[in-house]
Structure formats: structure tokens, C-alpha cells
Amino acid sequence: MNIAIVVSEFNNKVTSRMHKVALEKVKYQKPVSLGISGPGMSERQAFARIRPVSERAVEAILKVSEELKRIK
């Protein structure tokens, strides 16, 4: 299970989300990536960035997973 999260605004909720993601990382013993966009962007800008930010977050997970396999 790989986890990628896109957050459109960096605010107080992010800390809570990051904590939950960290707990999932420990629970499943898997690498975690967090894609963050913002702050101060419009709703249109946020929607336009969902896919590219999500893709980069997933790419980061894949790179970390491959590196972990390589060094084990």
C-alpha cells in the first residue's frame, strides 16, 4: 500500500493529516510521500495542480521503494 496525499492549502489541518500519514507509514511499514501545493492559490489553480502534484508524489514513492529494495 503506497500513500500519496495532495494538500491544496498548507494550514492547521495539514499537521493532523501528516500525523495520520506517519501513523499509516509505521503501521504498514511502507514509504510515504506527501504532495503539497500552495499556499494562496485559487480554486482553479488548485484543481489544475492536482494531477501533476499527485504524479510527483507517486513518483517519489516509487523511487524510494526501489532504493529500499536495492539497499536491503
C-alpha positions in Angstrom: 0.0 0.0 0.0 1.5 3.3 -1.1 0.1 6.5 0.1 0.1 9.9 -1.7 -1.7 12.9 -0.4 -2.3 16.2 -2.2 -3.0 19.2 0.1 -4.1 22.3 -1.7 -3.6 24.7 1.3 -0.9 24.4 3.9 -2.9 25.1 7.1 -3.5 23.7 10.5 -5.2 20.6 9.1 -2.0 19.6 7.3 -0.3 18.8 10.6 -3.1 16.5 11.6 -3.0 14.8 8.1 0.7 14.4 8.2 0.4 12.8 11.6 -2.1 10.3 10.3 0.0 9.6 7.3 3.0 9.0 9.5 1.0 6.5 11.6 0.0 4.6 8.4 3.6 4.6 7.3 4.6 2.8 10.6 1.5 0.5 10.5 2.2 -0.7 7.0 6.0 -0.3 7.0 5.8 1.4 3.6 7.3 4.7 2.3 5.1 7.7 2.3 5.1 10.8 0.1 3.2 14.0 0.7 2.5 16.3 -2.2 1.8 19.9 -1.2 0.5 22.7 -3.3 0.0 26.3 -2.2 -0.5 28.4 -0.2 -2.6 31.2 -1.5 -3.7 29.6 -4.8 -7.1 30.0 -6.2 -9.5 27.1 -6.5 -8.8 26.9 -10.3 -5.1 26.7 -9.6 -5.6 24.0 -7.0 -7.6 21.9 -9.4 -5.1 22.4 -12.2 -2.3 21.1 -9.9 -4.0 18.0 -8.5 -2.7 15.7 -11.2 0.9 16.9 -11.6 1.5 17.2 -7.8 -0.1 13.7 -7.3 2.0 12.2 -10.0 5.2 13.6 -8.5 4.2 12.3 -5.1 3.7 8.8 -6.5 7.0 9.0 -8.5 8.8 9.9 -5.2 7.2 6.8 -3.6 8.3 4.6 -6.4 11.9 5.9 -6.3 12.1 5.4 -2.5 10.6 1.9 -2.8 13.2 1.0 -5.5 16.0 2.4 -3.4 14.9 0.5 -0.4 14.8 -2.8 -2.4 18.3 -2.0 -3.7 19.9 -1.4 -0.3 18.3 -4.4 1.5 
